[in-house]
Amino acid sequence: VLSAAERATSSGSTVTLTKGRTIYYPSYLGNYLTCLFTVNGKIAYCLQSQKASPPSGSYVAQVLDSNKNLQKVLYYGYGGAGDLTGSYLSGKSEDEKYVYTHIAASYAYAGEAGFTGCNYNDLVNAGIIAYINYLFGQEEPPKGELSFSSTKLNAVRDGNIQKTPNITLSGDHRNYVTLSVPENVTAHNLSKGTSVTNGKIQIYGGDTFYLSADLLLTGSYASGSLYGSVGKTWRTLVLTTGDS
């Protein structure tokens, strides 16, 4: 069972799996079922459709980062932090969205065994295969880690101004920090083609920027602590609940 947990949990930690009500597949997919699972209160999915549903209880969780398609299904699928089902599966019931995402997650983890109980043509006609391809085609979930190429610099003369060397912010392109630029100093975002004097500027992962000022300006400047807009790194948790 894999949890779309919002917080990173270290491998080997004990979590609580709750097995909820039975959810039957829509009649247009055949006669099969799953259960509404949660792990520590977060929506979770059975990853091996061909096996029996595990009981509620405490289980050891392991972080699984290697299966990128599985990460995408859990992040962008129903109940995930980047849930796209409101638009892509518009008109479907909550149970249908759960079943569609359950099948997608099971396929990402177990291959065609994830289609247990279904006819492939029915999956095509229902749009589930297209839904799987849509999820697999998304970007990897955003990551919270950011780092500057340098955090302490001296400004040097460049013609009639002084400027710092270029600084690059490494990280996810959807993640950014907001830099407060002091009076009489200008921040230049070379990647975005923007500049700000005595104000705030956003620096995204992958951006390169520098600071400049008049030659007569003296003193020092410290940004203080900076925090990315993406405050968490999304991780995938797998619970092994037994061979059967």
Secondary structure, DSSP 4 states (H G I P E B T S, - for coil): -EE--SS---TTEEEEEEEEEEEEPPGGG-S-EEEEEEETTEEEE-S-TTSPPPPSEEEEEEE--S-HHHHHHHHHSTTSTT--HHHHTTT--HHHHHHHHHHHHHHHHHGGGGGTTS-HHHHHHHTHHHHHHHHHTSPPPP---EEES-S----EEETTEEEPPPEEEEE-TT-EEEEEPPTTEEEEETTTTEEEESSEEEEETT-EEEEEEETT--S---------S-------EEE-----
